[in-house]
Amino acid sequence: MSNGKHCILELYRASAAKLNDEALIRNILEEAARVSNATLLDIKTHPFIPQGVTGFALLAESHISIHTWPENGYAAVDVFTCGEKTDPEIACKFLAETFEAKSHHIITLDRYLPDLITA
């Protein structure tokens, strides 16, 4: 039985302005949690000079993180959720659309507890 779903998302040729807007990224992380049916506990972000933002949404079901390189139109995103009610792939689709990525790549992994722990 799966313990959760983990999505690794890369956004390419995304909006540089959006990738560099810390306040907007906070709002986007909040909405990504909502659309994936996750429970948001907290959000932390940090802007870099001259550009780029790192953001982390702590979820009751795990997390969403983003690291941006606006100068390259690139973002690395990690969405991990546990439980049956959440859908991290919906969050990934939302993020790709919202950041206006011209292309993206996603890898989805099912996460499992080792047999030693579940036995």
OpenMM code with the backbone's topology and positions (N, CA, C; nanometers):
from openmm import Vec3, app, unit

residues = "MET SER ASN GLY LYS HIS CYS ILE LEU GLU LEU TYR ARG ALA SER ALA ALA LYS LEU ASN ASP GLU ALA LEU ILE ARG ASN ILE LEU GLU GLU ALA ALA ARG VAL SER ASN ALA THR LEU LEU ASP ILE LYS THR HIS PRO PHE ILE PRO GLN GLY VAL THR GLY PHE ALA LEU LEU ALA GLU SER HIS ILE SER ILE HIS THR TRP PRO GLU ASN GLY TYR ALA ALA VAL ASP VAL PHE THR CYS GLY GLU LYS THR ASP PRO GLU ILE ALA CYS LYS PHE LEU ALA GLU THR PHE GLU ALA LYS SER HIS HIS ILE ILE THR LEU ASP ARG TYR LEU PRO ASP LEU ILE THR ALA".split()
positions = [
    Vec3(0.0832, -0.1174, 0.0000),
    Vec3(0.0000, 0.0000, 0.0000),
    Vec3(0.0884, 0.1247, 0.0000),
    Vec3(0.0503, 0.2216, -0.0831),
    Vec3(0.1261, 0.3451, -0.0948),
    Vec3(0.1094, 0.4305, 0.0305),
    Vec3(0.2198, 0.4928, 0.0717),
    Vec3(0.2180, 0.5833, 0.1866),
    Vec3(0.2008, 0.7286, 0.1425),
    Vec3(0.2106, 0.7526, 0.0109),
    Vec3(0.1963, 0.8874, -0.0410),
    Vec3(0.2432, 0.8956, -0.1834),
    Vec3(0.2251, 1.0134, -0.2419),
    Vec3(0.2663, 1.0377, -0.3795),
    Vec3(0.3594, 1.1586, -0.3796),
    Vec3(0.4704, 1.1440, -0.4508),
    Vec3(0.5746, 1.2463, -0.4529),
    Vec3(0.5971, 1.2886, -0.5979),
    Vec3(0.5746, 1.4148, -0.6278),
    Vec3(0.5939, 1.4671, -0.7626),
    Vec3(0.7143, 1.5607, -0.7657),
    Vec3(0.8001, 1.5375, -0.8628),
    Vec3(0.9139, 1.6240, -0.8896),
    Vec3(0.8800, 1.6964, -1.0197),
    Vec3(0.8705, 1.8288, -1.0124),
    Vec3(0.8264, 1.9091, -1.1262),
    Vec3(0.9339, 2.0097, -1.1640),
    Vec3(0.9625, 2.0190, -1.2921),
    Vec3(1.0526, 2.1219, -1.3425),
    Vec3(0.9747, 2.2081, -1.4402),
    Vec3(0.9831, 2.3393, -1.4207),
    Vec3(0.9167, 2.4349, -1.5077),
    Vec3(1.0213, 2.5027, -1.5948),
    Vec3(0.9945, 2.5084, -1.7246),
    Vec3(1.0878, 2.5674, -1.8200),
    Vec3(1.0231, 2.6851, -1.8933),
    Vec3(1.1020, 2.7879, -1.9203),
    Vec3(1.0568, 2.9077, -1.9914),
    Vec3(0.9303, 2.9639, -1.9277),
    Vec3(0.9320, 2.9726, -1.7957),
    Vec3(0.8207, 3.0287, -1.7199),
    Vec3(0.8377, 3.1804, -1.7094),
    Vec3(0.7340, 3.2471, -1.6606),
    Vec3(0.7357, 3.3928, -1.6453),
    Vec3(0.8421, 3.4356, -1.5439),
    Vec3(0.9421, 3.5089, -1.5914),
    Vec3(1.0485, 3.5563, -1.5026),
    Vec3(0.9921, 3.6471, -1.3940),
    Vec3(0.8975, 3.7302, -1.4295),
    Vec3(0.8386, 3.8222, -1.3309),
    Vec3(0.7701, 3.7459, -1.2195),
    Vec3(0.6943, 3.6424, -1.2544),
    Vec3(0.6251, 3.5626, -1.1522),
    Vec3(0.7233, 3.4831, -1.0677),
    Vec3(0.8273, 3.4312, -1.1307),
    Vec3(0.9268, 3.3522, -1.0575),
    Vec3(1.0085, 3.4363, -0.9606),
    Vec3(1.0034, 3.5675, -0.9771),
    Vec3(1.0830, 3.6553, -0.8911),
    Vec3(0.9970, 3.7329, -0.7911),
    Vec3(0.8685, 3.7058, -0.7867),
    Vec3(0.7751, 3.7800, -0.7022),
    Vec3(0.7436, 3.6995, -0.5754),
    Vec3(0.8120, 3.7344, -0.4663),
    Vec3(0.7979, 3.6576, -0.3419),
    Vec3(0.6533, 3.6549, -0.2913),
    Vec3(0.5855, 3.7676, -0.2905),
    Vec3(0.4469, 3.7720, -0.2414),
    Vec3(0.3560, 3.6860, -0.3283),
    Vec3(0.3748, 3.6936, -0.4585),
    Vec3(0.2947, 3.6120, -0.5496),
    Vec3(0.3215, 3.4635, -0.5268),
    Vec3(0.4462, 3.4275, -0.5071),
    Vec3(0.4808, 3.2870, -0.4831),
    Vec3(0.4136, 3.2365, -0.3555),
    Vec3(0.4083, 3.3180, -0.2528),
    Vec3(0.3355, 3.2795, -0.1299),
    Vec3(0.1889, 3.2490, -0.1627),
    Vec3(0.1263, 3.3366, -0.2408),
    Vec3(-0.0146, 3.3165, -0.2782),
    Vec3(-0.0327, 3.1919, -0.3648),
    Vec3(0.0600, 3.1699, -0.4558),
    Vec3(0.0526, 3.0535, -0.5443),
    Vec3(0.0700, 2.9243, -0.4647),
    Vec3(0.1615, 2.9217, -0.3686),
    Vec3(0.1781, 2.8032, -0.2843),
    Vec3(0.0507, 2.7745, -0.2059),
    Vec3(-0.0109, 2.8787, -0.1529),
    Vec3(-0.1359, 2.8620, -0.0785),
    Vec3(-0.2446, 2.8030, -0.1680),
    Vec3(-0.2565, 2.8550, -0.2889),
    Vec3(-0.3588, 2.8055, -0.3810),
    Vec3(-0.3271, 2.6638, -0.4288),
    Vec3(-0.1999, 2.6316, -0.4488),
    Vec3(-0.1612, 2.4953, -0.4891),
    Vec3(-0.2014, 2.3944, -0.3823),
    Vec3(-0.1845, 2.4316, -0.2564),
    Vec3(-0.2283, 2.3436, -0.1473),
    Vec3(-0.3793, 2.3253, -0.1524),
    Vec3(-0.4512, 2.4344, -0.1753),
    Vec3(-0.5975, 2.4277, -0.1784),
    Vec3(-0.6473, 2.3390, -0.2928),
    Vec3(-0.5950, 2.3603, -0.4144),
    Vec3(-0.6457, 2.2842, -0.5291),
    Vec3(-0.6112, 2.1358, -0.5192),
    Vec3(-0.5053, 2.1026, -0.4460),
    Vec3(-0.4684, 1.9611, -0.4294),
    Vec3(-0.5399, 1.8965, -0.3109),
    Vec3(-0.6250, 1.9755, -0.2442),
    Vec3(-0.7039, 1.9283, -0.1300),
    Vec3(-0.6175, 1.8970, -0.0079),
    Vec3(-0.5084, 1.9714, 0.0064),
    Vec3(-0.4185, 1.9536, 0.1209),
    Vec3(-0.4506, 2.0578, 0.2285),
    Vec3(-0.4031, 2.0302, 0.3493),
    Vec3(-0.4238, 2.1197, 0.4629),
    Vec3(-0.2974, 2.2011, 0.4853),
    Vec3(-0.3053, 2.3310, 0.4573),
    Vec3(-0.1904, 2.4193, 0.4724),
    Vec3(-0.1688, 2.4534, 0.6194),
    Vec3(-0.0456, 2.4329, 0.6676),
    Vec3(-0.0100, 2.4667, 0.8055),
    Vec3(0.0699, 2.5961, 0.8140),
    Vec3(0.1621, 2.6162, 0.7186),
    Vec3(0.2473, 2.7354, 0.7223),
    Vec3(0.3159, 2.7520, 0.5875),
    Vec3(0.3588, 2.8746, 0.5593),
    Vec3(0.4361, 2.9039, 0.4390),
    Vec3(0.5554, 2.9888, 0.4790),
    Vec3(0.6707, 2.9543, 0.4258),
    Vec3(0.7927, 3.0337, 0.4438),
    Vec3(0.8516, 3.0600, 0.3056),
    Vec3(0.8963, 3.1827, 0.2833),
    Vec3(0.9631, 3.2165, 0.1578),
    Vec3(1.0859, 3.3009, 0.1878),
    Vec3(1.1768, 3.3017, 0.0919),
    Vec3(1.2972, 3.3828, 0.1056),
    Vec3(1.3391, 3.4321, -0.0331),
    Vec3(1.3506, 3.5656, -0.0501),
    Vec3(1.3988, 3.6181, -0.1781),
    Vec3(1.5510, 3.6234, -0.1796),
    Vec3(1.6073, 3.6106, -0.2976),
    Vec3(1.7520, 3.6220, -0.3148),
    Vec3(1.7832, 3.7462, -0.3968),
    Vec3(1.8983, 3.8040, -0.3714),
    Vec3(1.9448, 3.9216, -0.4446),
    Vec3(2.0559, 3.8750, -0.5383),
    Vec3(2.0512, 3.9011, -0.6659),
    Vec3(1.9617, 3.9947, -0.7317),
    Vec3(1.8270, 3.9350, -0.7732),
    Vec3(1.8111, 3.8017, -0.7687),
    Vec3(1.6842, 3.7439, -0.8125),
    Vec3(1.6692, 3.6017, -0.7619),
    Vec3(1.5461, 3.5539, -0.7648),
    Vec3(1.5150, 3.4175, -0.7244),
    Vec3(1.4446, 3.4132, -0.5900),
    Vec3(1.3655, 3.3104, -0.5730),
    Vec3(1.2885, 3.2915, -0.4500),
    Vec3(1.2886, 3.1429, -0.4160),
    Vec3(1.2980, 3.1139, -0.2872),
    Vec3(1.2755, 2.9796, -0.2359),
    Vec3(1.1508, 2.9861, -0.1495),
    Vec3(1.0628, 2.8892, -0.1680),
    Vec3(0.9405, 2.8866, -0.0887),
    Vec3(0.9080, 2.7459, -0.0436),
    Vec3(0.8447, 2.7387, 0.0722),
    Vec3(0.8092, 2.6095, 0.1301),
    Vec3(0.6719, 2.6193, 0.1950),
    Vec3(0.5821, 2.5314, 0.1539),
    Vec3(0.4495, 2.5223, 0.2163),
    Vec3(0.4466, 2.3939, 0.2990),
    Vec3(0.4324, 2.4098, 0.4281),
    Vec3(0.4217, 2.2962, 0.5190),
    Vec3(0.2759, 2.2519, 0.5189),
    Vec3(0.2524, 2.1271, 0.4870),
    Vec3(0.1176, 2.0720, 0.4801),
    Vec3(0.0991, 1.9674, 0.5890),
    Vec3(-0.0224, 1.9494, 0.6356),
    Vec3(-0.0500, 1.8396, 0.7284),
    Vec3(-0.0149, 1.7072, 0.6605),
    Vec3(-0.0264, 1.7049, 0.5279),
    Vec3(-0.0005, 1.5832, 0.4502),
    Vec3(0.1433, 1.5740, 0.4001),
    Vec3(0.2260, 1.6742, 0.4163),
    Vec3(0.3687, 1.6775, 0.3863),
    Vec3(0.4122, 1.8165, 0.3427),
    Vec3(0.4448, 1.8405, 0.2113),
    Vec3(0.4992, 1.9713, 0.1746),
    Vec3(0.4908, 2.0004, 0.0253),
    Vec3(0.5062, 2.1293, -0.0065),
    Vec3(0.5299, 2.1775, -0.1424),
    Vec3(0.6489, 2.2729, -0.1320),
    Vec3(0.7504, 2.2531, -0.2145),
    Vec3(0.8637, 2.3462, -0.2150),
    Vec3(0.8905, 2.3944, -0.3566),
    Vec3(0.9463, 2.5155, -0.3663),
    Vec3(0.9821, 2.5719, -0.4964),
    Vec3(1.1117, 2.6507, -0.4819),
    Vec3(1.1952, 2.6403, -0.5832),
    Vec3(1.3197, 2.7159, -0.5921),
    Vec3(1.3222, 2.7734, -0.7333),
    Vec3(1.3364, 2.9058, -0.7451),
    Vec3(1.3249, 2.9680, -0.8766),
    Vec3(1.4545, 3.0319, -0.9234),
    Vec3(1.4731, 3.0302, -1.0542),
    Vec3(1.5819, 3.0966, -1.1240),
    Vec3(1.5171, 3.1812, -1.2343),
    Vec3(1.4661, 3.2996, -1.1988),
    Vec3(1.3950, 3.3818, -1.2971),
    Vec3(1.4782, 3.4137, -1.4213),
    Vec3(1.6090, 3.4331, -1.4018),
    Vec3(1.6958, 3.4672, -1.5146),
    Vec3(1.7004, 3.3575, -1.6206),
    Vec3(1.6614, 3.2361, -1.5798),
    Vec3(1.6569, 3.1227, -1.6730),
    Vec3(1.5142, 3.0775, -1.7029),
    Vec3(1.4155, 3.1428, -1.6423),
    Vec3(1.2767, 3.1006, -1.6608),
    Vec3(1.2516, 2.9619, -1.6056),
    Vec3(1.3258, 2.9242, -1.5016),
    Vec3(1.3249, 2.7873, -1.4508),
    Vec3(1.2823, 2.7827, -1.3037),
    Vec3(1.2080, 2.6785, -1.2687),
    Vec3(1.1755, 2.6516, -1.1283),
    Vec3(1.1809, 2.5020, -1.1035),
    Vec3(1.2348, 2.4650, -0.9883),
    Vec3(1.2358, 2.3267, -0.9408),
    Vec3(1.1326, 2.3170, -0.8287),
    Vec3(1.0393, 2.2241, -0.8433),
    Vec3(0.9271, 2.2120, -0.7505),
    Vec3(0.9185, 2.0690, -0.7000),
    Vec3(0.8808, 2.0566, -0.5745),
    Vec3(0.8652, 1.9271, -0.5090),
    Vec3(0.7282, 1.9275, -0.4400),
    Vec3(0.6426, 1.8325, -0.4729),
    Vec3(0.5110, 1.8232, -0.4092),
    Vec3(0.4946, 1.6811, -0.3566),
    Vec3(0.4866, 1.6682, -0.2244),
    Vec3(0.4721, 1.5371, -0.1617),
    Vec3(0.3503, 1.5407, -0.0714),
    Vec3(0.2580, 1.4490, -0.0939),
    Vec3(0.1397, 1.4402, -0.0080),
    Vec3(0.1139, 1.2959, 0.0307),
    Vec3(0.0652, 1.2796, 0.1515),
    Vec3(0.0263, 1.1491, 0.2031),
    Vec3(-0.1258, 1.1465, 0.2148),
    Vec3(-0.1798, 1.0274, 0.2182),
    Vec3(-0.3231, 1.0139, 0.2383),
    Vec3(-0.3983, 0.9999, 0.1078),
    Vec3(-0.5244, 0.9664, 0.1212),
    Vec3(-0.6092, 0.9377, 0.0061),
    Vec3(-0.6791, 1.0608, -0.0500),
    Vec3(-0.6927, 1.1674, 0.0272),
    Vec3(-0.7746, 1.2808, -0.0166),
    Vec3(-0.6990, 1.3846, -0.0988),
    Vec3(-0.5673, 1.3802, -0.1012),
    Vec3(-0.4894, 1.4815, -0.1715),
    Vec3(-0.4449, 1.4331, -0.3092),
    Vec3(-0.4157, 1.5281, -0.3986),
    Vec3(-0.3677, 1.4941, -0.5327),
    Vec3(-0.2567, 1.5911, -0.5728),
    Vec3(-0.1306, 1.5520, -0.5523),
    Vec3(-0.0202, 1.6418, -0.5836),
    Vec3(-0.0077, 1.6714, -0.7328),
    Vec3(-0.0571, 1.5821, -0.8182),
    Vec3(-0.0487, 1.6063, -0.9620),
    Vec3(-0.1358, 1.7249, -1.0034),
    Vec3(-0.2478, 1.7456, -0.9350),
    Vec3(-0.3314, 1.8631, -0.9617),
    Vec3(-0.2546, 1.9895, -0.9239),
    Vec3(-0.1828, 1.9863, -0.8117),
    Vec3(-0.1013, 2.1015, -0.7721),
    Vec3(0.0041, 2.1303, -0.8785),
    Vec3(0.0670, 2.0270, -0.9319),
    Vec3(0.1700, 2.0455, -1.0352),
    Vec3(0.1126, 2.1089, -1.1607),
    Vec3(-0.0025, 2.0622, -1.2039),
    Vec3(-0.0670, 2.1197, -1.3217),
    Vec3(-0.0985, 2.2676, -1.2970),
    Vec3(-0.1527, 2.2973, -1.1797),
    Vec3(-0.1827, 2.4351, -1.1422),
    Vec3(-0.0569, 2.5213, -1.1451),
    Vec3(0.0528, 2.4722, -1.0891),
    Vec3(0.1778, 2.5479, -1.0837),
    Vec3(0.2331, 2.5745, -1.2237),
    Vec3(0.2320, 2.4731, -1.3098),
    Vec3(0.2816, 2.4905, -1.4465),
    Vec3(0.2003, 2.5972, -1.5205),
    Vec3(0.0692, 2.5935, -1.5044),
    Vec3(-0.0165, 2.6920, -1.5709),
    Vec3(0.0008, 2.8311, -1.5120),
    Vec3(0.0050, 2.8409, -1.3804),
    Vec3(0.0110, 2.9705, -1.3139),
    Vec3(0.1429, 3.0423, -1.3395),
    Vec3(0.2518, 2.9688, -1.3458),
    Vec3(0.3813, 3.0298, -1.3744),
    Vec3(0.4049, 3.0458, -1.5250),
    Vec3(0.3037, 3.0100, -1.6041),
    Vec3(0.3082, 3.0264, -1.7497),
    Vec3(0.4275, 2.9552, -1.8124),
    Vec3(0.4554, 2.8352, -1.7636),
    Vec3(0.5665, 2.7573, -1.8177),
    Vec3(0.5341, 2.7134, -1.9604),
    Vec3(0.6268, 2.7380, -2.0501),
    Vec3(0.6078, 2.6955, -2.1898),
    Vec3(0.6209, 2.5439, -2.2019),
    Vec3(0.6979, 2.4845, -2.1095),
    Vec3(0.7064, 2.3390, -2.1023),
    Vec3(0.7395, 2.3002, -1.9588),
    Vec3(0.7155, 2.1751, -1.9283),
    Vec3(0.7469, 2.1255, -1.7947),
    Vec3(0.7726, 1.9754, -1.8018),
    Vec3(0.8346, 1.9262, -1.6963),
    Vec3(0.8641, 1.7828, -1.6846),
    Vec3(0.8253, 1.7407, -1.5437),
    Vec3(0.7534, 1.6298, -1.5345),
    Vec3(0.7109, 1.5814, -1.4029),
    Vec3(0.7438, 1.4329, -1.3900),
    Vec3(0.7931, 1.3981, -1.2738),
    Vec3(0.8147, 1.2578, -1.2363),
    Vec3(0.7287, 1.2338, -1.1130),
    Vec3(0.6460, 1.1310, -1.1164),
    Vec3(0.5598, 1.0985, -1.0030),
    Vec3(0.6019, 0.9638, -0.9455),
    Vec3(0.6255, 0.9634, -0.8146),
    Vec3(0.6674, 0.8422, -0.7452),
    Vec3(0.5652, 0.8076, -0.6379),
    Vec3(0.5321, 0.6804, -0.6278),
    Vec3(0.4561, 0.6347, -0.5118),
    Vec3(0.5568, 0.6071, -0.4018),
    Vec3(0.5279, 0.6538, -0.2822),
    Vec3(0.6167, 0.6322, -0.1682),
    Vec3(0.5594, 0.5200, -0.0828),
    Vec3(0.6454, 0.4280, -0.0406),
    Vec3(0.6035, 0.3119, 0.0369),
    Vec3(0.6846, 0.2997, 0.1651),
    Vec3(0.6205, 0.2493, 0.2686),
    Vec3(0.6925, 0.2154, 0.3910),
    Vec3(0.7685, 0.0854, 0.3672),
    Vec3(0.8889, 0.0745, 0.4199),
    Vec3(0.9631, -0.0517, 0.4063),
    Vec3(0.8885, -0.1661, 0.4758),
    Vec3(0.9043, -0.2861, 0.4233),
    Vec3(0.8385, -0.4037, 0.4804),
    Vec3(0.8741, -0.4232, 0.6280),
    Vec3(0.9969, -0.3878, 0.6664),
    Vec3(1.0379, -0.4056, 0.8063),
    Vec3(0.9521, -0.3212, 0.9010),
    Vec3(0.9097, -0.2056, 0.8552),
    Vec3(0.8290, -0.1180, 0.9413),
    Vec3(0.6843, -0.1633, 0.9442),
    Vec3(0.6322, -0.2094, 0.8311),
    Vec3(0.4907, -0.2468, 0.8243),
    Vec3(0.4633, -0.3884, 0.8723),
    Vec3(0.5674, -0.4696, 0.8861),
    Vec3(0.5481, -0.6109, 0.9264),
    Vec3(0.5257, -0.6232, 1.0757),
] * unit.nanometer
topology = app.Topology()
chain = topology.addChain("A")
for resn in residues:
    res = topology.addResidue(resn, chain)
    for name in ("N", "CA", "C"):
        topology.addAtom(name, app.Element.getBySymbol(name[0]), res)
